[in-house]
């Protein structure tokens, strides 16, 4: 996995358990858009040369499960962030037309970008587990990834770090912090913005990245 294209292809070919969804699998024709968006995102970030990586837990059904891009929603993919410099149909992204996945905005993505944009910082984003884990037979739910799922995500996390000249890694939540520790990385942790964690997340990001803006 030494190229962005190879990374996306290997991700697409990796099976997911019954209570998780690989949003890049070729088994679903709608995933063509999600593979396209992830490839475009990773290429665009390569052009931007990010030095910071934010690692979160797993895709949500209104976020990466829908768009193919971490910390994004239909709205972000369509309209862009950072003054239009990142995401957006004008930058080659495609808004997914998937009636099975409702929602225009995603709460976590909105909090993340409302926090980062005033700082002028656009880190690279990834997850401990790259697929969408959901409750059994309830695809429009989110659940915490299990330990074997995080282990499955480890090579993709390591490859993501290797693809870019990352100088600083920040864990968003305990699952990400533990996953990074498993690959020998002791990194700072901020609270995940979900479940009443917004204020602590904002404070943590401002402490760690405020001077970067």
C-alpha positions as CSV (number, residue, x, y, z in Angstrom):
1,X,0.0,0.0,0.0
2,X,2.6,2.5,-1.1
3,X,0.3,4.6,-3.2
4,X,-3.0,6.3,-2.7
5,X,-4.7,4.3,-5.4
6,X,-3.4,1.0,-4.0
7,X,-4.6,2.0,-0.6
8,X,-8.2,2.6,-1.8
9,X,-8.2,-0.6,-3.8
10,X,-7.1,-2.7,-0.9
11,X,-9.7,-1.0,1.3
12,X,-12.4,-1.8,-1.2
13,X,-11.4,-5.5,-1.3
14,X,-11.4,-6.0,2.4
15,X,-14.5,-7.9,3.7
16,X,-16.6,-6.5,6.6
17,X,-18.6,-8.5,9.1
18,X,-22.4,-8.7,8.9
19,X,-23.0,-5.9,11.3
20,X,-20.6,-3.5,9.5
21,X,-20.5,-2.0,6.1
22,X,-17.5,-1.5,3.8
23,X,-18.6,1.8,2.0
24,X,-16.0,1.2,-0.7
25,X,-16.8,-2.4,-1.6
26,X,-17.4,-3.1,-5.3
27,X,-20.4,-5.3,-4.3
28,X,-22.5,-2.1,-4.1
29,X,-22.7,0.0,-7.3
30,X,-23.3,3.1,-5.2
31,X,-19.9,2.8,-3.6
32,X,-18.3,4.0,-6.9
33,X,-19.0,7.5,-5.7
34,X,-17.5,6.9,-2.3
35,X,-14.3,5.4,-3.7
36,X,-14.1,8.4,-6.0
37,X,-14.5,10.8,-3.1
38,X,-12.0,9.1,-0.9
39,X,-9.4,9.0,-3.7
40,X,-10.0,12.7,-4.4
41,X,-9.7,13.5,-0.7
42,X,-6.4,11.6,-0.3
43,X,-5.0,13.2,-3.5
44,X,-6.1,16.7,-2.4
45,X,-4.5,16.2,1.0
46,X,-1.3,15.0,-0.7
47,X,-1.3,18.3,-2.6
48,X,-1.8,20.2,0.7
49,X,0.9,18.3,2.5
50,X,-0.7,18.0,5.9
51,X,1.5,17.6,9.0
52,X,-1.3,16.8,11.4
53,X,-3.4,13.6,11.5
54,X,-6.7,13.3,13.5
55,X,-7.6,9.7,14.2
56,X,-11.2,9.1,15.3
57,X,-13.2,5.9,15.9
58,X,-15.2,4.7,12.9
59,X,-17.5,6.1,10.1
60,X,-21.0,7.0,11.0
61,X,-24.0,6.4,8.7
62,X,-24.5,10.1,8.0
63,X,-20.8,10.7,7.6
64,X,-18.1,8.7,6.0
65,X,-20.5,5.7,5.4
66,X,-22.4,8.0,3.1
67,X,-19.7,10.3,1.6
68,X,-16.6,8.1,1.6
69,X,-14.6,10.8,3.4
70,X,-13.9,11.1,7.1
71,X,-15.5,13.9,9.1
72,X,-17.8,15.0,6.3
73,X,-21.5,15.0,5.3
74,X,-23.5,15.6,2.1
75,X,-23.4,19.3,2.9
76,X,-19.6,19.4,3.3
77,X,-19.0,17.4,0.2
78,X,-21.2,19.6,-1.8
79,X,-20.3,23.0,-0.5
80,X,-16.7,22.6,0.7
81,X,-14.8,23.7,3.8
82,X,-11.9,26.1,4.5
83,X,-13.4,28.8,2.3
84,X,-14.0,26.2,-0.5
85,X,-10.4,25.1,-0.6
86,X,-11.2,21.5,0.6
87,X,-14.2,19.3,-0.5
88,X,-16.9,20.7,-2.7
89,X,-18.2,19.7,-6.1
90,X,-16.0,22.5,-7.6
91,X,-13.0,20.5,-6.3
92,X,-14.1,17.3,-8.1
93,X,-16.1,15.7,-5.3
94,X,-19.5,14.1,-5.9
95,X,-22.5,14.4,-3.6
96,X,-23.8,10.8,-3.1
97,X,-27.3,10.2,-4.4
98,X,-28.3,7.3,-2.0
99,X,-31.9,7.3,-0.8
100,X,-31.1,4.5,1.7
101,X,-28.8,6.9,3.7
102,X,-30.8,10.1,4.7
103,X,-29.4,13.3,6.1
104,X,-27.7,16.4,4.8
105,X,-25.4,17.2,7.8
106,X,-23.7,15.0,10.4
107,X,-23.2,16.4,13.9
108,X,-19.6,15.3,14.5
109,X,-18.4,16.5,11.1
110,X,-20.1,19.9,11.7
111,X,-18.5,20.3,15.1
112,X,-15.1,19.3,13.8
113,X,-15.1,21.8,10.9
114,X,-16.7,24.6,13.0
115,X,-13.7,24.1,15.3
116,X,-11.0,23.8,12.7
117,X,-12.0,26.4,10.2
118,X,-11.5,29.4,12.5
119,X,-8.0,28.1,13.3
120,X,-7.2,27.9,9.6
121,X,-6.1,24.2,10.1
122,X,-7.2,21.3,7.9
123,X,-5.5,18.1,9.3
124,X,-5.6,14.8,7.5
125,X,-8.5,12.6,9.0
126,X,-8.8,8.9,9.4
127,X,-10.4,6.3,11.6
128,X,-9.3,3.4,13.8
129,X,-11.8,1.2,11.9
130,X,-12.4,2.2,8.3
131,X,-15.8,0.6,7.9
132,X,-19.2,1.6,9.4
133,X,-20.1,-0.6,12.4
134,X,-23.8,-0.7,13.2
135,X,-26.2,-2.6,15.5
136,X,-27.3,-6.0,14.2
137,X,-30.0,-5.6,11.5
138,X,-30.1,-1.8,12.1
139,X,-27.9,-0.3,9.3
140,X,-29.0,3.3,10.2
141,X,-27.3,3.1,13.6
142,X,-23.7,3.5,14.9
143,X,-21.9,1.3,17.4
144,X,-18.4,1.2,18.8
145,X,-16.0,-1.0,16.8
146,X,-15.0,-4.3,18.5
147,X,-11.3,-5.1,19.2
148,X,-10.9,-7.4,16.2
149,X,-12.4,-4.7,14.0
150,X,-9.8,-2.2,15.3
151,X,-7.1,-4.8,14.6
152,X,-8.4,-5.1,11.1
153,X,-8.1,-1.4,10.7
154,X,-4.5,-1.3,12.0
155,X,-2.7,-1.8,8.7
156,X,-4.8,0.9,7.0
157,X,-4.0,3.3,9.9
158,X,-0.3,2.5,9.6
159,X,-0.4,2.9,5.8
160,X,-2.2,6.3,6.2
161,X,0.5,7.6,8.4
162,X,3.2,6.3,6.0
163,X,1.5,8.0,2.9
164,X,2.0,11.5,4.3
165,X,4.7,13.4,6.2
166,X,2.8,13.5,9.4
167,X,4.5,15.3,12.3
168,X,1.7,15.2,14.8
169,X,-1.0,12.7,15.5
170,X,-4.0,13.4,17.7
171,X,-6.4,10.8,18.9
172,X,-10.1,11.7,19.0
173,X,-11.6,9.5,21.7
174,X,-10.4,6.5,23.6
175,X,-10.8,3.9,20.8
176,X,-8.4,5.9,18.6
177,X,-6.0,6.5,21.5
178,X,-5.9,2.7,22.2
179,X,-5.5,1.8,18.5
180,X,-2.5,4.2,18.2
181,X,-0.9,2.8,21.4
182,X,-1.1,-0.7,19.8
183,X,1.1,0.5,17.0
184,X,3.6,2.1,19.4
185,X,2.4,5.7,19.2
186,X,1.8,7.6,22.4
187,X,-0.1,10.7,21.3
188,X,-2.3,13.4,22.8
189,X,-6.0,12.6,23.1
190,X,-9.0,15.0,22.8
191,X,-12.6,14.1,23.7
192,X,-14.8,12.8,20.9
193,X,-17.3,15.5,20.1
194,X,-20.3,13.1,20.2
195,X,-22.4,12.4,23.3
196,X,-22.0,15.9,25.0
197,X,-18.3,16.0,24.2
198,X,-18.3,19.1,22.1
199,X,-17.0,21.6,24.7
200,X,-14.1,19.3,25.6
201,X,-13.3,18.6,22.0
202,X,-13.2,22.3,21.1
203,X,-11.0,23.1,24.1
204,X,-8.6,20.2,23.3
205,X,-8.2,21.1,19.6
206,X,-7.7,24.8,20.4
207,X,-5.0,23.8,22.9
208,X,-3.2,21.5,20.5
209,X,-3.7,23.3,17.2
210,X,-4.5,26.9,18.0
211,X,-1.0,28.1,17.4
212,X,-1.0,26.4,14.0
213,X,-3.5,29.0,12.7
